């Protein structure tokens, strides 16, 4: 009789251990350990092996109470677990400040003259100038009123030339240097 009683107690103990093992989720069958999370003491963390999160506290920290009037994000705070009984306002949030205006761009300027002065001469009372464009060795003969690439010759004097950069209608000067 004692043997039967021992066998019954042993079997009861085995069933209790199996039930405990199953409830604890040790078998790895997908039990998420919600019972452990509910029973965890404040300040303790949930077992990291089951939750997949290493340092996540089992119980969330309390959110300090703030006045709804002092915080423009009060409605969002209420949705995210803050003060559920905060007074919400239907007034729209203040408009964002206007963007800072960038400094205005300087007006476009004519590029540097691509011409070099080679010489000049007088022909029938008019001054004719010889210019080189860039690195071209062939001189270009120009008279007052001639059109060059993007430039118009306005005036030729013994001291220099006055040209107009046509795209911007900007006047430029090409000085000849010392007068012989």
TISE-524981 format. One line per 3 residues: number of its first residue (from 0); their letters; for each residue x, y, z of N, C-alpha, C. Coordinates in Angstrom, 3 decimals, m for minus. Atoms other than C-alpha are relative to their C-alpha. Layout:
// TISE-524981
NUM) A) X Y Z X Y Z X Y Z; ...
// end
This chain:
// TISE-524981
0) XXX) 0.804 m1.178 0.000 0.000 0.000 0.000 0.857 1.255 0.000; m0.915 m1.129 m0.037 2.840 2.325 0.742 0.637 0.190 m1.363; m0.580 m0.080 1.334 4.233 1.481 m2.642 m0.940 0.711 m0.962
3) XXX) 0.975 m0.652 0.849 1.045 2.547 m4.338 m0.089 1.489 0.280; 0.064 m1.401 m0.377 0.936 5.761 m2.427 1.222 0.737 m0.508; m1.229 m0.602 0.494 4.570 6.544 m3.338 m0.069 0.174 m1.518
6) XXX) 0.132 m0.083 1.446 3.827 5.792 m6.950 m0.959 1.123 m0.394; 0.968 m1.075 0.273 0.805 8.162 m6.926 0.606 1.373 0.253; m0.653 m1.283 m0.288 2.799 10.956 m5.270 1.087 0.308 m1.030
9) XXX) m1.056 m0.200 1.015 5.676 10.468 m7.707 m0.593 0.409 m1.333; 0.670 m0.340 1.249 3.317 10.563 m10.670 m0.570 1.415 0.057; 0.516 m1.363 m0.175 1.657 13.730 m9.319 1.120 1.024 m0.082
12) XXX) m1.165 m0.896 0.054 5.071 15.302 m8.840 0.485 0.152 m1.426; m0.446 m0.043 1.397 6.052 14.398 m12.423 m0.940 0.866 m0.836; 0.957 m0.810 0.758 2.854 15.919 m13.832 0.126 1.487 0.352
15) XXX) m0.181 m1.395 m0.425 3.393 19.066 m11.792 1.245 0.602 m0.641; m1.246 m0.484 0.621 6.977 19.399 m13.101 m0.183 0.230 m1.496; 0.230 m0.153 1.438 5.872 18.867 m16.703 m0.874 1.216 m0.252
18) XXX) 0.882 m1.157 0.170 3.090 21.438 m16.331 0.756 1.305 0.253; m0.806 m1.199 m0.297 5.503 23.936 m14.770 0.960 0.291 m1.132; m0.957 m0.149 1.100 8.052 23.326 m17.509 m0.706 0.550 m1.233
21) XXX) 0.762 m0.469 1.144 5.400 23.861 m20.201 m0.442 1.448 0.205; 0.483 m1.356 m0.283 3.998 27.013 m18.538 1.149 1.005 m0.035; m1.154 m0.902 m0.007 7.487 28.504 m18.220 0.539 0.222 m1.403
24) XXX) m0.445 m0.194 1.374 8.059 28.116 m21.964 1.385 m0.514 m0.271; m1.335 0.534 0.179 11.275 26.170 m21.584 0.069 m0.921 m1.202; m0.018 0.953 1.102 10.211 23.765 m24.328 0.273 0.683 m1.343
27) XXX) m0.325 m0.710 1.238 10.764 26.508 m27.003 m1.078 m0.103 m1.045; 1.054 0.175 0.983 7.391 25.930 m28.683 m0.684 1.307 m0.370; 0.574 m1.270 0.403 6.745 29.642 m29.188 m0.724 0.718 1.104
30) XXX) 0.636 m0.709 m1.098 5.377 30.568 m25.765 0.850 1.216 0.281; m0.769 m1.231 m0.100 6.371 34.179 m25.309 0.348 0.390 1.419; m0.379 m0.315 m1.372 6.723 34.159 m21.540 m0.779 1.163 0.559
33) XXX) 0.803 m1.121 m0.485 3.898 36.633 m20.912 m0.262 m0.124 1.486; 0.249 0.186 m1.429 3.293 35.090 m17.504 1.180 0.511 0.806; m1.178 m0.501 m0.706 6.864 35.865 m16.457 0.035 1.515 m0.014
36) XXX) m0.013 m1.458 0.096 6.523 39.442 m17.675 m1.003 0.606 0.965; 1.011 m0.523 m0.911 3.372 39.903 m15.606 0.428 m0.163 1.448; m0.408 0.271 m1.367 4.935 38.406 m12.504 1.306 0.670 0.375
39) XXX) m1.297 m0.601 m0.282 8.241 40.291 m12.809 m0.173 1.179 0.945; 0.044 m1.096 m0.970 8.939 42.695 m9.983 0.441 1.294 m0.688; m0.433 m1.270 0.587 9.325 46.426 m10.785 1.513 0.143 0.098
42) XXX) m1.446 m0.181 0.018 12.897 47.217 m11.816 0.743 m1.213 m0.506; m0.649 1.201 0.529 13.617 43.649 m12.942 m0.243 m0.073 m1.487; 0.142 0.122 1.446 14.100 42.789 m16.587 m0.516 m1.369 m0.352
45) XXX) 0.501 1.273 0.500 12.399 40.077 m18.586 1.164 m0.821 m0.493; m1.080 0.851 0.514 14.525 37.082 m19.575 0.271 0.320 m1.460; m0.367 m0.435 1.341 16.416 38.104 m22.701 m0.073 m1.127 m1.006
48) XXX) m0.014 1.109 0.942 16.473 34.621 m24.205 m1.344 m0.157 m0.690; 1.309 0.190 0.595 12.713 34.550 m24.785 m0.477 1.245 m0.745; 0.538 m1.208 0.613 11.997 38.171 m25.657 0.833 0.484 m1.160
51) XXX) m0.861 m0.461 1.079 14.965 38.785 m27.942 0.544 1.395 0.259; m0.478 m1.331 m0.332 15.629 42.128 m26.241 0.889 m0.118 1.217; m0.973 0.218 m1.049 18.717 42.267 m24.072 m0.287 0.827 1.257
54) XXX) 0.111 m0.862 m1.175 18.140 45.252 m21.765 m1.339 0.711 0.072; 1.321 m0.618 m0.050 14.421 45.977 m22.073 m0.627 m0.272 1.350; 0.639 0.270 m1.291 12.735 46.475 m18.702 m1.362 m0.638 m0.213
57) XXX) 1.282 0.697 0.102 9.712 44.258 m18.076 m1.147 0.953 0.279; 1.031 m0.955 m0.354 7.732 47.121 m16.557 0.481 1.368 m0.456; m0.424 m1.301 0.502 7.802 50.539 m18.228 0.120 0.986 1.145
60) XXX) m0.217 m1.033 m0.997 9.031 53.512 m16.264 m1.181 0.956 m0.011; 1.110 m0.955 m0.006 6.343 55.980 m15.139 0.401 1.292 m0.699; m0.234 m1.241 0.725 6.047 59.083 m17.319 m0.371 1.150 0.919
63) XXX) 0.342 m1.104 m0.881 6.237 62.343 m15.350 m1.154 0.806 m0.585; 1.148 m0.801 0.421 3.056 64.440 m15.471 0.461 1.397 m0.380; m0.260 m1.367 0.422 3.228 67.687 m17.376 m1.318 0.647 m0.333
66) XXX) 1.203 m0.751 0.324 0.695 70.377 m18.029 m0.213 m0.011 m1.497; 0.301 0.033 1.436 m1.067 70.110 m21.399 0.187 1.361 m0.624; m0.144 m1.344 0.559 m0.939 73.880 m21.818 1.455 0.366 m0.206
69) XXX) m1.398 m0.374 0.119 2.829 74.009 m21.381 0.711 m0.743 m1.113; m0.658 0.799 1.024 3.628 71.387 m24.030 m0.826 m0.040 m1.258; 0.784 0.056 1.233 2.592 71.745 m27.661 m0.242 m1.419 m0.479
72) XXX) 0.169 1.376 0.448 2.952 67.963 m28.154 m0.864 m0.819 0.940; 0.801 0.727 m0.985 0.405 67.040 m25.462 m0.891 m1.062 m0.625; 0.821 1.075 0.562 m2.011 65.131 m27.765 0.827 m1.218 m0.380
75) XXX) m0.850 1.115 0.377 0.830 62.991 m29.061 0.467 m0.731 1.245; m0.460 0.616 m1.224 2.049 62.386 m25.527 m1.082 m0.900 0.583; 1.091 0.814 m0.522 m1.383 61.096 m24.536 m0.115 m1.302 m0.786
78) XXX) 0.083 1.209 0.816 m1.356 58.616 m27.428 1.159 m0.938 0.286; m1.180 0.830 m0.200 2.120 57.369 m26.521 0.154 m0.478 1.436; m0.063 0.562 m1.345 1.278 56.410 m22.955 0.272 1.029 1.067
81) XXX) m0.209 m1.034 m1.001 1.605 59.743 m21.150 m1.252 0.182 0.825; 1.159 m0.332 m0.812 m1.122 61.488 m19.191 m1.262 m0.181 m0.837; 1.190 0.289 0.776 m4.377 59.999 m20.487 m1.114 1.008 0.238
84) XXX) 1.066 m0.935 m0.342 m6.511 62.640 m18.786 0.422 1.447 m0.181; m0.455 m1.373 0.243 m4.609 65.692 m19.997 m1.033 0.726 m0.850; 0.931 m0.807 0.774 m6.665 68.528 m21.427 0.592 0.211 m1.384
87) XXX) m0.478 m0.133 1.368 m6.351 68.524 m25.194 m0.633 1.227 m0.629; 0.480 m1.204 0.665 m6.730 71.588 m27.366 m0.132 m0.273 m1.490; 0.200 0.173 1.433 m8.091 71.713 m30.892 0.648 1.117 m0.802
90) XXX) m0.661 m1.073 0.748 m6.133 74.848 m31.790 1.214 m0.578 m0.707; m1.141 0.542 0.737 m3.539 74.163 m34.456 1.313 0.461 0.627; m1.302 m0.407 m0.542 0.132 74.270 m33.481 0.455 1.287 m0.688
93) XXX) m0.473 m1.237 0.621 1.959 77.530 m34.154 0.727 m0.295 m1.304; m0.645 0.159 1.306 3.256 78.016 m37.683 1.511 m0.024 0.178; m1.461 0.020 m0.098 6.926 77.187 m38.210 0.552 1.356 m0.421
96) XXX) m0.575 m1.289 0.380 9.214 80.192 m38.491 0.332 0.005 m1.492; m0.309 m0.053 1.433 9.803 81.407 m42.037 1.466 m0.365 m0.233; m1.392 0.379 0.273 12.950 80.054 m43.668 0.869 1.248 m0.127
99) XXX) m0.943 m1.109 0.078 15.987 82.252 m43.474 0.338 0.228 m1.473; m0.268 m0.321 1.398 16.409 84.021 m46.771 1.509 0.023 m0.239; m1.410 0.000 0.362 19.737 83.415 m48.443 0.383 1.383 m0.518
102) XXX) m0.485 m1.284 0.492 21.861 86.380 m49.330 m0.237 0.065 m1.510; 0.257 m0.082 1.437 20.921 87.667 m52.769 1.298 m0.183 m0.786; m1.173 0.223 0.837 23.241 86.596 m55.511 0.432 1.313 m0.624
105) XXX) m0.445 m1.233 0.644 25.417 89.335 m56.922 m0.431 m0.010 m1.469; 0.408 m0.035 1.404 24.369 90.533 m60.357 1.101 m0.594 m0.879; m1.015 0.596 0.873 26.108 88.762 m63.219 0.929 1.070 m0.554
108) XXX) m1.014 m0.925 0.511 29.278 90.356 m64.468 0.562 m0.561 m1.300; m0.626 0.406 1.259 30.976 90.282 m67.840 1.317 m0.707 0.313; m1.284 0.674 m0.229 33.923 87.885 m68.074 1.156 0.915 m0.407
111) XXX) m1.186 m0.774 0.373 37.460 89.189 m68.461 0.140 0.007 m1.523; m0.162 m0.117 1.454 38.320 90.379 m71.945 0.942 m1.086 m0.512; m0.863 1.050 0.541 39.752 87.564 m74.078 1.035 0.551 m0.992
114) XXX) m0.862 m0.609 1.015 41.724 90.034 m76.229 1.247 0.583 0.633; m1.261 m0.635 m0.387 45.343 91.184 m75.994 0.330 1.069 m1.032; m0.379 m1.110 0.871 46.582 94.466 m77.422 1.347 m0.322 m0.640
117) XXX) m1.254 0.233 0.722 49.228 94.005 m80.128 0.574 1.302 m0.570; m0.482 m1.274 0.561 49.427 97.500 m81.651 m1.168 0.777 m0.567; 1.038 m0.820 0.602 47.566 100.332 m83.314 0.657 0.858 m1.075
120) XXX) m0.482 m0.929 1.028 47.868 102.689 m86.283 m1.160 0.892 m0.409; 1.032 m0.919 0.483 46.031 105.637 m87.793 m0.136 m0.192 m1.486; 0.274 0.191 1.418 44.361 105.176 m91.126 m1.119 0.962 m0.382
123) XXX) 0.966 m1.010 0.431 42.581 108.129 m92.783 m0.625 0.725 1.191; 0.490 m0.731 m1.160 42.250 109.913 m89.418 m0.703 m0.877 1.025; 0.635 0.925 m0.941 40.797 106.828 m87.704 1.060 m0.934 0.572
126) XXX) m0.943 0.905 m0.657 42.629 104.645 m85.212 m0.475 m1.423 m0.213; 0.266 1.422 0.209 42.814 100.952 m86.058 0.858 m0.754 1.026; m0.726 0.773 m1.011 43.815 98.419 m83.377 0.197 m1.424 m0.488
129) XXX) m0.312 1.401 0.298 45.436 95.013 m83.713 m0.114 m0.778 1.317; 0.255 0.797 m1.203 44.208 92.467 m81.213 0.252 m1.466 m0.284; m0.109 1.454 0.070 44.954 88.822 m80.522 m1.058 m0.569 0.942
132) XXX) 1.036 0.624 m0.824 42.156 86.609 m79.210 0.549 m1.293 0.577; m0.530 1.184 m0.671 43.330 84.073 m76.618 1.451 m0.226 m0.394; m1.366 0.350 0.394 46.464 82.279 m77.874 0.166 m0.048 m1.507
135) XXX) m0.109 0.023 1.458 45.799 82.793 m81.584 1.124 0.941 m0.439; m1.116 m0.853 0.431 48.933 84.098 m83.330 m0.409 1.021 m1.078; 0.424 m0.893 1.076 46.948 85.814 m86.117 m0.686 1.216 0.609
138) XXX) 0.638 m1.184 m0.570 46.138 89.436 m85.213 m1.327 0.293 m0.694; 1.300 m0.375 0.512 42.658 90.783 m85.696 m0.029 1.523 m0.072; 0.069 m1.440 0.199 42.177 94.276 m87.126 m1.425 0.440 0.342
141) XXX) 1.320 m0.473 m0.410 39.313 96.158 m85.469 m0.072 1.509 m0.145; 0.298 m1.434 0.123 37.739 99.529 m86.084 m1.212 0.309 0.876; 1.148 m0.402 m0.797 35.149 101.504 m84.196 m1.281 m0.482 m0.669
144) XXX) 1.267 0.508 0.507 31.697 99.876 m84.573 0.038 m1.464 m0.401; m0.096 1.415 0.369 33.018 96.377 m85.386 m0.611 m0.883 1.098; 0.540 0.989 m0.942 31.334 93.356 m83.787 0.981 m1.156 0.114
147) XXX) m0.855 1.144 m0.299 33.540 90.759 m82.137 m0.884 m1.059 0.673; 0.770 1.023 m0.691 32.469 87.575 m80.389 m0.471 0.560 1.339; 0.642 m0.510 m1.219 30.039 88.854 m77.676 0.401 1.426 0.363
150) XXX) m0.414 m1.371 m0.301 31.624 92.345 m77.840 m0.236 0.899 m1.212; 0.094 m1.023 1.036 31.063 95.538 m79.801 1.042 1.062 0.332; m1.016 m1.036 m0.192 33.885 98.086 m80.305 m0.719 1.348 m0.050
153) XXX) 0.688 m1.279 m0.074 32.441 101.430 m79.157 0.931 1.166 m0.345; m0.898 m1.139 0.186 35.511 103.667 m79.227 1.444 m0.490 0.040; m1.436 0.277 m0.017 39.219 103.474 m80.032 0.693 1.349 0.128
156) XXX) m0.770 m1.223 m0.228 41.482 106.195 m78.631 1.465 m0.371 0.058; m1.424 0.337 m0.131 45.265 106.448 m78.423 0.324 m0.672 1.340; m0.264 0.611 m1.306 45.020 105.344 m74.751 m0.598 m1.398 0.146
159) XXX) 0.612 1.301 m0.176 42.736 102.343 m75.161 m1.291 m0.152 m0.789; 1.252 0.296 0.692 39.465 100.842 m76.337 m1.119 m0.126 1.017; 1.200 0.225 m0.814 35.949 100.862 m74.955 m0.858 m0.996 m0.768
162) XXX) 0.799 1.075 0.600 34.003 97.675 m75.677 m1.255 m0.209 0.850; 1.229 0.340 m0.720 30.462 96.599 m74.715 m0.211 m1.498 m0.101; 0.321 1.431 m0.045 29.795 93.032 m73.598 m1.490 m0.117 m0.270
165) XXX) 1.372 m0.040 0.489 26.568 92.425 m75.517 m1.017 m0.788 0.843; 1.031 0.710 m0.767 24.810 89.719 m73.407 m0.484 0.766 1.235; 0.385 m0.734 m1.200 24.824 91.999 m70.330 m0.030 1.509 m0.221
168) XXX) m0.062 m1.428 0.324 25.219 95.385 m72.059 0.888 0.735 1.006; m0.940 m0.554 m0.971 28.208 96.082 m69.782 1.242 0.521 m0.731; m1.152 m0.631 0.648 31.019 98.434 m70.781 1.282 m0.499 0.652
171) XXX) m1.308 0.420 m0.462 34.621 97.217 m70.528 1.059 0.817 m0.716; m1.110 m0.773 0.598 37.958 98.932 m71.227 1.227 m0.872 m0.163; m1.282 0.649 0.260 41.142 97.614 m72.784 1.003 1.108 m0.210
174) XXX) m0.996 m1.068 0.067 44.030 99.958 m72.074 1.216 m0.456 m0.781; m1.130 0.353 0.861 46.977 100.098 m74.490 1.342 0.119 0.720; m1.266 m0.162 m0.705 49.635 101.023 m71.963 0.557 1.377 m0.282
177) XXX) m0.606 m1.310 0.207 52.111 103.854 m72.576 m0.142 0.426 m1.456; 0.144 m0.548 1.335 51.600 106.112 m75.575 1.372 0.397 m0.520; m1.348 m0.333 0.511 54.696 106.417 m77.850 0.100 1.454 m0.394
// end
